Amino acid sequence: MQMILLCVILSILISIIFGQFYMWQASKLLTMQLKEVEKITTGVIDAVKQKLGIH
């Protein structure tokens, strides 16, 4: 009985740790993508400003 409980607790801990790691990886990826989008957006806005003659 105690062995089963230990296994359950262990598996819960592992899933939490892996979940945290996955979330961290995902948020890192999302941050990178947001930075890329920001760069592209800034580039587009700059191009539009140049076309319109606004600096």
C-alpha positions as CSV (number, residue, x, y, z in Angstrom):
1,M,0.0,0.0,0.0
2,Q,2.7,2.4,1.0
3,M,4.7,1.6,-2.2
4,I,1.7,2.6,-4.4
5,L,1.3,5.9,-2.5
6,L,5.0,6.6,-3.0
7,C,4.7,5.9,-6.7
8,V,1.7,8.2,-7.0
9,I,3.4,11.0,-5.2
10,L,6.5,10.5,-7.3
11,S,4.6,10.6,-10.6
12,I,2.7,13.8,-9.5
13,L,6.0,15.5,-8.6
14,I,7.5,14.4,-11.9
15,S,4.5,15.7,-13.9
16,I,4.6,19.0,-12.0
17,I,8.4,19.4,-12.7
18,F,8.0,18.5,-16.4
19,G,4.9,20.8,-16.6
20,Q,6.8,23.7,-15.2
21,F,9.7,23.0,-17.6
22,Y,7.4,22.8,-20.5
23,M,5.6,26.0,-19.5
24,W,9.0,27.8,-19.2
25,Q,10.1,26.5,-22.6
26,A,6.7,27.6,-24.2
27,S,6.9,31.0,-22.6
28,K,10.5,31.4,-23.8
29,L,9.4,30.5,-27.3
30,L,6.4,32.9,-27.1
31,T,8.6,35.7,-25.9
32,M,11.0,35.1,-28.9
33,Q,8.0,35.1,-31.3
34,L,6.7,38.3,-29.8
35,K,10.0,40.0,-30.2
36,E,10.1,38.9,-33.9
37,V,6.6,40.2,-34.4
38,E,7.6,43.5,-32.7
39,K,10.6,43.8,-35.0
40,I,8.5,43.2,-38.1
41,T,5.8,45.6,-36.9
42,T,8.4,48.3,-36.2
43,G,9.9,47.7,-39.6
44,V,6.6,48.0,-41.4
45,I,5.7,51.2,-39.4
46,D,9.1,52.7,-40.3
47,A,8.6,51.8,-44.0
48,V,5.1,53.4,-44.0
49,K,6.5,56.5,-42.3
50,Q,9.2,56.8,-44.9
51,K,6.7,56.4,-47.7
52,L,4.6,59.1,-46.2
53,G,7.6,61.3,-45.5
54,I,7.1,61.3,-41.7
55,H,10.2,60.8,-39.6
